[in-house]
Amino acid sequence: MSQLDLEQFPGRIVEIERLEDVQEAIDYLLRFQYIGFDTETRPAFKKGSSYGVALAQLATDDICFLFRLSKIGFPPALIGLLSNPKVMKIGLSLKDDFQSMGRRMRFVPQGFVELQKFIKNYDIEDISLQKIYALLFGKRISKSQQVSNWEAEELSDAQKRYAALDAWACLKIYKKLCTKEFI
């Protein structure tokens, strides 16, 4: 995999750091039937310590919203989207995401597609995002920012690109598997 070209998110990345910006982002996302989803949590390197989810990423084909949960909490509009069964949120390892979010708020997740279960219909055995993406698209996804501080006052450009790519890649994988090529 290390010889493959590195994938980059081709769209626009919008950070949501103020409550007054949440509704406009949610209204935009509600226009789509499918969106990519992921979360990031500050890693804890000390035994017995953990952090709540700091970032939720929701992506369409051309834009990714980074909701800075460590700054804005869980606004009702975001909870509404995550509980909306009509908008399909595509993610990987959702159980981990739900556990992290559950430490910070209560909600009933609806309209989620777990790629780890979905890909089993296609005889794909390796369930990591990097390997699925490399198999389907011939490009690699860097995980270099995975253990960075997602609660930092300002996210670096590398963190933003990494976060956007993870959510977008989930959506792209799902759409590719739903094409006639794989049905």
C-alpha positions, -999 to +999 in steps of 0.1 A: +000+000+000+029+024+007+035+026-031+000+039-038-006+076-045-020+095-015-057+104-017-068+140-009-103+153-002-111+173-033-138+195-018-143+224+006-138+220+043-160+241+066-153+243+103-184+248+125-171+264+157-200+287+166-236+277+175-250+303+151-234+284+121-248+250+129-283+253+114-271+265+080-247+235+078-275+211+089-300+226+064-274+220+036-268+184+047-305+176+049-307+181+011-287+149+006-299+113+008-264+100+017-235+116+036-202+104+050-198+104+087-169+101+112-158+114+145-124+122+161-116+120+198-085+132+215-063+102+223-056+094+259-021+081+265-026+075+303-042+043+315-077+049+329-082+083+312-103+091+282-119+120+264-152+126+248-157+130+211-142+163+200-152+165+163-180+151+141-174+151+103-203+150+079-194+150+042-211+152+008-192+147-025-179+182-025-180+197+011-172+184+045-184+201+077-163+197+108-184+202+138-161+212+167-181+195+194-154+204+220-164+240+214-201+239+205-214+208+224-242+189+207-267+214+193-303+202+188-300+206+150-270+182+149-288+157+172-318+159+149-297+151+118-279+122+136-314+108+146-330+114+112-337+080+095-342+097+061-306+109+057-283+079+055-250+085+073-223+062+061-195+054+085-170+028+096-167+014+132-198+033+142-201+015+175-169+033+186-183+066+174-216+061+192-198+052+224-177+083+222-207+105+215-227+088+242-203+101+268-212+137+259-249+135+249-279+113+246-294+105+212-308+076+192-287+071+161-309+064+131-302+062+094-266+049+097-249+024+074-220+005+090-195-001+062-179-030+081-212-049+079-221-036+044-189-047+027-194-083+038-220-085+010-191-080-015-167-106-002-143-079+011-126-094+041-103-066+053-125-040+071-101-011+077-108+021+059-073+023+045-074-012+030-110-010+016-102+023+000-069+010-015-087-020-029-115+000-045-097+031-057-060+022-058-050+051-035-039+052+001-053+071+030-028+085+055-035+080+091-007+103+103-031+127+121-052+101+138-036+105+173-034+143+172-051+166+197-086+170+183-095+194+212-068+219+202-079+255+201-072+255+164-070+225+141-041+223+118-046+222+080-034+186+081-060+177+108-087+193+088-077+174+056-074+141+075-108+145+091-126+155+059-110+126+040-122+100+065-158+110+063-157+115+025-140+082+019-168+064+037-194+080+014-172+073-017-168+036-008-205+032-002-214+048-036-188+027-054-202-005-039-237+005-049-228+008-086-236-019-111-200-029-111-205-044-077-242-054-077 
